[in-house]
Amino acid sequence: MLLSDKVIVITGGASGIGYACVKAYIKAGAHVVVLDIQQEAMDRLMAEIGPDHLAIDCDVTKESSVKLAIEQVKDRYGRIDAIHNNAGIATPSKSLELTTPGEWQTIMNVNLFSIYLTTKFGLPYLKQSAGCILNTSSMVASIGQLNHAAYVASKGAVDALTKAMALDYAPYKIRVNAVAPAGVWTPTLEKWAAEQPDKESIEQYLDDIHVLGYCPKGDVVADGCTFLLSDKARFITGHILPIGGGAELGYRR
C-alpha cells in the first residue's frame, strides 16, 4: 500500500494512461480525484471505482474550472498529497508551418498551461502536506517526432518546467518529477493504428521501437507513477523517468 490514504488529484484520468494510473493508485491505497471533461468515461469509471473517490467535470485549460475543482477536493478530503498532471492531446499531426495558430494554442493550453493552473491553485495544499507533483511527458520531448511539431514542443516544455518547479518548490519539501513513455496502447493509439493502411505492419512497428520487444499498455506507466508518488521516491525530484522499454536508447528500425 505505497499510497495509503494519500489524496491524489489526476487530470485526464478517465481514459488511457490516466485510467491505468487511477486503478493503480487506488490499488496502492490512495483516494483519487479525477479531473476530466469526458463525462461518459467518468461515469463508467466511477461505477467501477466507487464512492470513496471523486470525479469532477473540469476543463483544465480554464482558470475558473480548475480553481473550483481544487476547492471541491479540499471540501471533500481536506487535503491534497499529490497532483498528477496527465491531461494531454497529441493533435495536430503536422509540421510547424502547417500548424494553425488555433491548433498551436490548443495543444499548449492542454499540455502545458493546465500544469500552471493546477499548481497555482493546488500549491497551498501541497505545502501543507509536503506533497508532490507528477507530470506526464513523452519520450519525444528529447528525441523529436515526425509531423508533430507542436506536440513535441509542448512536451519539451513540460520537461524543462518540471526541473524548474523542482527547484522552486524544494524548500517546501515538494517533489516534482515527470514520466516519459514511448508508445503505449491507449484508445487514442488504437484509433490511430486502425486508420493506417496496413494495421498489422503498424502494430509490428510499435512493438519493434521498444527494445524489450513490445508496445505496452498503460499499466507499465502507472507502476512507475505509483513509485514516484510514493515515499519510496522521497529523495527523487526534478527527474524525467523514461518508461519506454528501452526505446529511448534508439529505435531499432
BELNOR-V554887 format. One record per backbone hydrogen bond with DSSP energy under -0.5 kcal/mol. CO is the residue of the C=O (numbers start at 1). NH is the residue of the N-H. E is the energy in kcal/mol with one decimal. If there is no record, write none. Layout:
BEGIN
CO,NH,E  CO,NH,E
END
This chain:
BEGIN
1,4,-1.5  2,231,-0.6  3,6,-2.2  6,8,-0.7  6,31,-3.1  7,9,-0.5  7,81,-2.5  7,82,-1.6  8,10,-0.5  8,33,-2.8  9,84,-3.5  10,13,-0.5  10,35,-2.6  15,18,-0.9  15,19,-1.0  16,20,-1.9  17,21,-2.3  18,22,-2.5  19,23,-2.2  20,24,-2.1  21,25,-3.0  22,26,-2.3  23,27,-2.1  24,28,-1.6  25,30,-2.6  26,29,-1.8  28,3,-2.0  29,5,-2.7  30,32,-0.5  31,8,-2.8  32,54,-2.4  33,10,-2.9  33,35,-0.5  34,36,-0.6  34,56,-3.2  35,12,-2.7  35,13,-0.5  36,58,-2.2  37,39,-1.4  38,42,-2.5  39,43,-2.5  40,44,-2.2  41,45,-2.3  42,46,-2.8  43,47,-1.9  44,48,-1.1  45,48,-0.5  45,49,-2.5  46,50,-2.4  50,53,-1.3  54,34,-2.8  56,36,-1.9  56,58,-0.9  58,60,-0.9  59,62,-2.1  61,63,-0.5  62,66,-2.2  63,67,-2.5  64,68,-2.1  65,69,-2.0  66,70,-2.5  67,71,-1.8  68,72,-2.1  69,73,-2.1  70,74,-2.3  71,75,-2.5  72,76,-2.0  73,77,-3.0  73,78,-0.7  74,78,-1.5  81,132,-1.7  82,9,-2.8  83,85,-0.7  83,134,-2.7  84,11,-2.3  84,86,-1.4  85,136,-2.6  92,94,-1.3  94,149,-1.7  95,98,-0.8  95,99,-0.7  96,99,-1.2  100,104,-2.5  101,105,-2.4  102,106,-2.3  103,107,-2.1  104,108,-2.0  105,109,-2.4  106,110,-2.3  107,111,-2.5  108,112,-1.8  108,113,-2.6  109,114,-1.3  112,115,-1.1  112,116,-1.2  113,117,-2.0  114,118,-2.5  115,119,-2.1  116,120,-2.6  117,121,-2.0  118,122,-2.0  119,123,-2.2  122,125,-0.8  122,126,-1.8  123,127,-2.5  124,128,-1.2  125,129,-1.6  126,130,-1.1  126,131,-2.0  131,175,-1.3  132,83,-1.8  133,177,-2.2  134,85,-2.9  135,137,-0.8  135,179,-2.1  138,141,-1.6  139,142,-1.7  139,143,-1.3  140,144,-2.4  145,148,-1.2  148,152,-2.9  149,153,-2.5  150,154,-2.3  151,155,-2.2  152,156,-2.5  153,157,-1.9  154,158,-1.6  155,159,-2.0  156,160,-2.0  157,161,-2.9  158,162,-2.5  159,163,-1.6  160,164,-2.0  161,165,-3.0  162,166,-2.1  163,167,-1.6  164,168,-2.3  165,169,-2.5  166,170,-0.8  169,172,-1.4  169,174,-1.8  170,173,-2.4  173,175,-0.6  175,133,-2.8  176,238,-3.4  177,135,-2.2  178,241,-3.1  179,137,-3.1  180,243,-1.9  181,139,-2.8  183,216,-0.6  184,186,-1.0  185,218,-0.6  186,190,-2.8  187,191,-2.2  188,192,-2.1  189,193,-2.8  190,194,-2.2  191,195,-1.1  192,195,-0.6  193,196,-1.3  197,199,-0.5  198,202,-1.9  199,203,-2.4  200,204,-2.1  201,205,-2.3  202,206,-2.6  203,207,-1.7  204,208,-2.5  205,209,-1.8  207,210,-1.1  208,252,-0.6  209,211,-0.6  210,213,-2.4  214,216,-0.6  216,185,-3.4  217,220,-1.2  217,221,-0.5  218,222,-2.4  219,223,-2.0  220,224,-1.3  221,225,-2.4  222,226,-2.6  223,227,-1.9  224,228,-2.1  225,229,-1.9  226,230,-0.7  227,230,-1.2  227,233,-0.5  230,233,-1.5  231,234,-1.6  233,236,-2.0  235,237,-0.5  239,178,-2.5  239,241,-0.7  240,242,-0.7  241,180,-3.0  243,182,-0.9  244,247,-2.2  245,212,-2.0  246,249,-2.1  247,250,-1.8
END
